[in-house]
Amino acid sequence: MTVSEKNGTILWLTGWGISDSVFNRLRESLPDYHHVAVDYSEVDTHEKMIHLTEMAAKNIQHPLIIGGWSLGGLLALKLAVLADGLLLFAASARFTRPKEESARGWADAYVRLMIAGLSKDREAVETKFRRMMFTEAEREEGIEQRIPSRHDWTTPALIAGLQILREEEVLTQLQHIRCPVFLVHGTKDTICPFGAALELVSLVPQANLHTIPLGGHAPFLGREEEIAKRFRSWWHEQSNNSN
């Protein structure tokens, strides 16, 4: 099957500090799509990270689906105007939140502590964050082992990603997103709480939420075939409706 015969291109935007290879099984489960990825591992400022993502999206022929996880999900929402559809995993329209919105995100002070900690003990910061991704049940199933090994990103790249999580928000843009959005979110996500998914689906006009009961922050790991099947069915429906 040639690129022109495929159902579109998915631009994959990974989560903070994680190699793009985390999506390999998903891509293998979606052979009927062309796949492109953005490499954030050596970007040294958050402005360059945003620019790199925007340029990648602009250079892809339509139909374009932007697939984003966590940090990548926020960037996908930010660039929704360039896309024909979004595929989001554990995404939030604003990562840092005031205390009264703790059911939707983290306090900014916690992210600042992560940034400061990277220069002192990067290993400890990454280890703690990665452990928070999974529920105890997921760890017992071995899903944690499916995350690529660390140290793929440079320290400046890690800081740039955290700065985006601190500073960028798209809450005010959600009602203007016109492309269809497929959300996948775990109910036990402690990094991007499930409340952020409920907020998104309530504000984005064409949003569909696929809930992973008791799932953590990497809701696609170990569920790639099921999610690929659901996404494919949903995208075909959207494509037929638009035609």
C-alpha positions as CSV (number, residue, x, y, z in Angstrom):
1,M,0.0,0.0,0.0
2,T,1.5,3.3,-1.1
3,V,1.3,6.5,1.0
4,S,-1.3,7.9,-1.4
5,E,-3.5,4.8,-0.8
6,K,-3.4,5.1,3.0
7,N,-6.1,6.7,5.1
8,G,-3.9,9.7,6.1
9,T,-0.8,10.6,8.0
10,I,-0.5,10.4,11.8
11,L,2.1,12.9,13.3
12,W,3.2,11.4,16.6
13,L,4.1,13.6,19.5
14,T,5.5,11.8,22.5
15,G,5.3,12.5,26.2
16,W,7.9,14.2,28.4
17,G,11.3,12.5,28.4
18,I,10.0,9.4,26.5
19,S,11.4,8.1,23.2
20,D,9.1,8.1,20.3
21,S,9.5,4.4,20.0
22,V,6.9,4.1,22.7
23,F,4.4,4.3,19.9
24,N,5.9,1.5,17.8
25,R,3.2,-1.1,18.6
26,L,0.5,1.4,17.9
27,R,2.0,2.2,14.5
28,E,2.3,-1.5,13.8
29,S,-1.4,-1.9,14.6
30,L,-2.2,0.9,12.1
31,P,-0.4,-0.1,8.9
32,D,-3.1,1.6,6.8
33,Y,-1.8,5.0,7.8
34,H,1.4,6.8,7.1
35,H,3.5,7.7,10.2
36,V,5.7,10.6,11.0
37,A,7.3,11.7,14.3
38,V,8.9,14.7,15.9
39,D,12.1,14.2,17.7
40,Y,12.3,16.4,20.8
41,S,15.4,14.7,22.4
42,E,17.9,17.5,21.6
43,V,15.7,20.6,21.5
44,D,17.1,23.1,24.0
45,T,14.2,25.7,24.4
46,H,10.4,25.4,24.6
47,E,10.1,27.9,21.8
48,K,12.1,25.6,19.5
49,M,10.0,22.6,20.6
50,I,6.8,24.3,19.6
51,H,8.3,25.6,16.3
52,L,9.6,22.2,15.4
53,T,6.2,20.6,15.9
54,E,4.4,23.3,14.0
55,M,6.8,23.0,11.0
56,A,6.4,19.2,11.0
57,A,2.6,19.6,10.9
58,K,2.7,22.2,8.1
59,N,4.9,19.9,5.9
60,I,2.5,17.0,5.9
61,Q,-0.2,16.6,3.3
62,H,-3.8,16.2,4.3
63,P,-5.5,14.3,5.7
64,L,-3.4,14.9,8.8
65,I,-4.1,13.4,12.2
66,I,-2.0,14.6,15.1
67,G,-1.4,11.9,17.7
68,G,-0.2,13.3,21.0
69,W,0.5,11.8,24.5
70,S,0.6,14.0,27.6
71,L,3.1,16.9,26.6
72,G,2.5,15.8,23.0
73,G,-1.3,16.0,23.6
74,L,-1.0,19.6,24.7
75,L,1.1,20.5,21.7
76,A,-1.5,18.7,19.4
77,L,-4.3,20.7,20.9
78,K,-2.3,23.9,20.4
79,L,-1.9,23.0,16.7
80,A,-5.4,21.7,16.1
81,V,-6.1,24.3,13.4
82,L,-3.5,22.5,11.2
83,A,-5.1,19.1,11.6
84,D,-8.0,17.1,10.2
85,G,-8.3,15.2,13.4
86,L,-6.6,14.6,16.8
87,L,-5.8,11.4,18.6
88,L,-5.0,12.2,22.2
89,F,-3.7,10.1,25.1
90,A,-3.8,11.4,28.7
91,A,-4.0,15.0,27.4
92,S,-4.8,18.2,29.1
93,A,-5.6,21.7,27.9
94,R,-3.6,23.1,30.8
95,F,-1.2,21.0,32.8
96,T,-0.6,23.3,35.8
97,R,-3.6,24.4,37.8
98,P,-4.5,26.4,40.9
99,K,-5.2,24.4,44.1
100,E,-8.9,24.4,43.6
101,E,-8.5,22.6,40.2
102,S,-6.2,19.8,41.5
103,A,-8.6,17.3,40.0
104,R,-7.5,18.5,36.5
105,G,-3.8,19.1,36.9
106,W,-0.6,19.7,39.0
107,A,0.5,22.7,41.0
108,D,3.1,24.9,39.2
109,A,5.3,24.6,42.2
110,Y,5.7,20.9,41.7
111,V,6.9,21.3,38.1
112,R,9.3,24.0,39.2
113,L,10.8,21.6,41.7
114,M,11.2,19.0,38.9
115,I,13.1,21.6,36.8
116,A,15.4,22.4,39.7
117,G,15.9,18.8,40.5
118,L,17.1,17.9,37.0
119,S,20.4,19.7,37.5
120,K,20.9,18.0,40.9
121,D,19.7,14.5,40.4
122,R,18.2,13.9,37.0
123,E,18.0,10.1,37.6
124,A,15.8,10.6,40.7
125,V,13.4,13.1,38.9
126,E,12.9,10.8,35.9
127,T,12.5,7.7,38.1
128,K,9.9,9.2,40.3
129,F,8.0,10.6,37.3
130,R,8.0,7.3,35.4
131,R,6.8,5.4,38.5
132,M,3.8,7.7,38.7
133,M,2.8,6.8,35.2
134,F,1.4,3.4,36.2
135,T,-1.0,2.0,38.6
136,E,0.0,-0.9,40.9
137,A,-2.1,-3.3,38.8
138,E,-0.3,-2.1,35.6
139,R,3.1,-2.7,37.2
140,E,2.1,-6.2,38.2
141,E,1.1,-6.8,34.5
142,G,4.5,-5.7,33.4
143,I,3.2,-2.7,31.4
144,E,5.9,-0.5,33.0
145,Q,8.5,-2.5,31.2
146,R,7.1,-1.4,27.9
147,I,8.4,2.2,28.4
148,P,11.6,2.8,26.5
149,S,14.8,3.2,28.5
150,R,15.6,6.7,29.8
151,H,18.3,9.2,28.9
152,D,16.9,9.6,25.4
153,W,16.4,13.3,26.0
154,T,19.1,15.8,26.9
155,T,18.6,17.7,30.1
156,P,17.9,21.0,28.2
157,A,15.2,19.2,26.3
158,L,13.6,17.9,29.5
159,I,13.6,21.4,30.9
160,A,12.1,22.8,27.7
161,G,9.3,20.2,27.9
162,L,8.5,21.1,31.5
163,Q,8.5,24.8,30.6
164,I,5.8,24.1,28.0
165,L,3.8,22.2,30.7
166,R,4.2,25.3,32.9
167,E,3.4,28.0,30.5
168,E,1.2,26.8,27.6
169,E,-2.5,26.4,27.8
170,V,-5.3,26.1,25.2
171,L,-8.4,26.2,27.4
172,T,-9.6,29.4,25.7
173,Q,-9.2,27.8,22.3
174,L,-11.1,24.5,22.9
175,Q,-14.5,25.7,21.8
176,H,-12.9,26.8,18.5
177,I,-11.4,23.4,17.6
178,R,-13.3,22.3,14.5
179,C,-11.6,19.0,13.8
180,P,-12.9,15.7,15.4
181,V,-10.9,14.6,18.5
182,F,-10.5,11.0,19.8
183,L,-9.5,11.0,23.5
184,V,-8.1,8.0,25.4
185,H,-7.7,8.5,29.1
186,G,-7.2,6.4,32.2
187,T,-9.4,7.0,35.2
188,K,-6.5,6.5,37.6
189,D,-4.1,8.8,35.8
190,T,-2.2,10.8,38.5
191,I,-0.2,12.9,36.1
192,C,-3.0,14.2,33.9
193,P,-6.0,13.5,36.1
194,F,-9.2,12.2,34.5
195,G,-10.9,15.5,35.3
196,A,-8.8,17.0,32.5
197,A,-10.3,14.6,30.0
198,L,-13.8,15.4,31.2
199,E,-13.1,19.1,30.8
200,L,-11.8,18.5,27.2
201,V,-14.8,16.4,26.1
202,S,-17.2,19.0,27.5
203,L,-15.5,21.9,25.7
204,V,-14.3,20.5,22.4
205,P,-17.3,20.4,19.9
206,Q,-16.4,17.1,18.2
207,A,-14.7,15.2,21.0
208,N,-15.1,11.5,21.7
209,L,-13.8,10.0,25.0
210,H,-12.6,6.4,25.2
211,T,-12.2,5.7,28.9
212,I,-9.7,3.2,30.3
213,P,-11.1,2.1,33.7
214,L,-8.4,2.0,36.3
215,G,-5.8,3.0,33.7
216,G,-2.8,5.2,34.5
217,H,-0.9,7.8,32.5
218,A,0.1,5.6,29.5
219,P,-3.4,4.3,28.6
220,F,-2.3,2.9,25.2
221,L,0.4,0.6,26.4
222,G,-0.7,-3.0,26.4
223,R,-3.9,-2.0,24.6
224,E,-2.6,-1.0,21.2
225,E,-4.7,-3.4,19.1
226,E,-7.9,-2.5,20.9
227,I,-7.2,1.3,20.6
228,A,-6.1,1.0,17.0
229,K,-9.4,-0.8,16.2
230,R,-11.5,1.8,17.9
231,F,-9.6,4.7,16.4
232,R,-9.8,3.3,12.9
233,S,-13.6,2.8,13.2
234,W,-14.0,6.3,14.6
235,W,-11.8,7.9,11.9
236,H,-13.6,6.1,9.1
237,E,-16.9,7.4,10.5
238,Q,-15.5,10.9,10.6
239,S,-14.2,10.7,7.1
240,N,-17.6,9.4,5.8
241,N,-19.4,12.2,7.6
242,S,-17.1,14.8,6.1
243,N,-17.6,13.4,2.6
